Amino acid sequence: MLANAPRAGFARRLAAIIYDVLVLAALVMLAAGVAMLLVQLLAWATLVNLSGYSDIADYLNTGLRRWFYFVYLIAVILSFYVYFWCKAGQTLGMRAWRIVVVKQNGLPLTPLQALARALLAFFGLGNFWLWLRWGKGLALQDQLTASQMVVISKEHSKSLNVHQRAR
């Protein structure tokens, strides 16, 4: 059924991205707080020396730690997409706009396929490919991962939500 559903256009995808950016902002703040708490606990255990740094954020953003911290935050963002795309086929923003990401045959994405899709989206820029390939309804990440983003009916959206709550 989902394999033949209409594909999501640029405006609907952009609206879902805007919703998801708000959720991701909160998630990244939470992840940063966890990292800072971990550093503070290590400092209290005298395993980390914070002298010479103005605060914990300064410590995390200095030297090689900056790259580990950056990779950690990117991993949190990628994990968000992989989790939601594999579990339900949609993020919270996608649910609001009734769009689902599936394989070309309508089946759910695999974790590797979801990760590749998230990386190939280039922070949403892959959606501009929709304008270059007008009429196909496939963004760059769709084409490269054999997936598609489809619009679902209100009834199908409600049945997906009921099914997900039952899990």
C-alpha positions in Angstrom: 0.0 0.0 0.0 2.7 2.5 0.9 4.8 1.7 -2.2 2.1 3.2 -4.4 1.2 6.2 -2.1 1.9 9.7 -3.5 5.4 11.0 -2.8 5.9 14.0 -0.5 6.9 17.2 -2.1 9.4 19.8 -1.1 7.1 22.0 1.0 5.8 19.1 3.1 9.3 17.8 3.7 10.5 21.3 4.6 7.7 21.7 7.1 8.6 18.3 8.7 12.2 19.4 8.9 11.3 22.6 10.7 9.3 20.6 13.3 12.2 18.1 13.7 14.8 20.9 14.2 12.8 22.0 17.2 12.8 18.5 18.7 16.5 18.1 17.8 17.4 21.4 19.5 16.0 20.0 22.7 17.7 16.7 22.2 21.1 18.2 21.5 20.7 20.4 24.6 19.9 17.3 26.7 22.9 15.5 25.2 25.2 18.4 25.9 23.9 18.5 29.5 24.7 14.8 29.8 28.2 15.4 28.5 28.8 18.3 30.9 27.4 16.3 33.8 29.8 13.5 33.0 32.8 15.9 32.9 31.7 17.4 36.2 31.4 13.9 37.8 34.9 13.1 36.4 36.2 16.4 37.9 34.7 15.6 41.3 36.4 12.2 41.2 39.7 14.1 40.3 40.0 12.2 37.0 39.7 15.4 35.0 41.4 18.7 35.9 39.3 21.8 35.0 41.7 24.4 36.2 42.7 26.7 33.4 39.3 26.5 31.7 36.5 29.1 32.2 33.8 26.4 32.5 33.0 22.8 31.4 31.9 24.0 27.9 35.3 25.5 27.4 36.9 22.2 28.5 34.8 20.3 26.0 35.5 22.7 23.2 39.3 22.7 23.5 41.8 20.6 21.5 40.9 17.0 20.5 38.0 16.9 22.9 36.2 19.4 20.5 36.1 16.7 17.8 35.0 14.0 20.1 32.2 16.3 21.4 31.2 17.2 17.9 31.1 13.6 16.8 29.0 12.7 19.9 26.4 15.4 19.1 26.3 14.3 15.4 25.8 10.7 16.6 22.9 11.8 18.8 21.2 13.6 15.8 21.8 10.6 13.5 20.5 8.2 16.2 17.3 10.2 16.3 16.6 9.7 12.7 17.7 6.1 12.5 15.6 5.2 15.5 12.4 6.9 14.3 12.8 5.9 10.7 13.3 2.2 11.6 10.7 2.0 14.4 7.8 4.0 12.8 9.0 5.2 9.4 8.5 8.8 10.6 9.9 11.3 13.0 7.7 13.6 15.1 7.7 16.3 12.4 6.9 13.7 9.7 4.0 12.5 11.8 2.5 16.0 12.0 2.7 16.3 8.2 1.5 12.7 7.6 4.6 11.5 5.7 6.4 8.2 6.1 9.8 7.1 4.7 9.9 3.5 3.4 11.8 1.4 0.9 10.7 1.6 -2.7 8.7 -1.6 -2.1 6.8 -0.1 0.9 8.7 -2.0 3.6 10.4 -0.3 6.6 14.0 0.9 6.3 16.8 -1.1 7.8 19.1 0.6 10.3 21.9 0.8 7.8 19.6 2.2 5.1 18.3 4.8 7.6 21.8 5.8 8.6 22.9 6.1 5.0 19.8 8.1 4.2 20.4 10.5 7.1 24.1 11.0 6.1 23.2 11.5 2.4 20.5 14.1 3.2 23.3 16.6 3.9 21.2 18.3 6.7 18.2 18.5 4.4 20.0 19.9 1.4 19.4 16.7 -0.5 15.8 17.7 -0.8 16.7 20.4 -3.3 17.3 17.5 -5.7 13.5 17.4 -6.0 13.7 20.5 -8.1 16.4 19.1 -10.3 14.5 15.9 -10.9 11.1 17.5 -11.3 8.2 15.1 -11.4 10.0 12.1 -9.9 9.3 13.0 -6.3 12.6 11.6 -5.1 15.2 13.6 -3.2 18.9 12.7 -3.4 18.8 10.6 -0.3 15.8 8.8 -1.7 17.5 7.8 -4.9 20.8 6.8 -3.3 19.2 4.6 -0.6 16.3 3.1 -2.7 13.8 4.7 -0.3 10.9 7.2 -0.7 8.9 9.6 1.4 5.2 9.2 0.9 2.1 11.0 2.0 -0.4 8.9 3.9 -4.1 9.5 4.6 -5.5 10.7 7.9 -7.0 7.2 8.5 -3.7 5.4 7.7 -1.9 7.9 10.0 -4.3 7.1 12.9 -3.9 3.3 12.3 -0.1 3.7 12.3 -0.2 5.7 15.6 -2.5 3.0 17.2 -0.2 0.2 16.0 2.9 2.0 17.3 1.3 2.4 20.8 0.5 -1.3 20.9 4.2 -2.1 20.5 
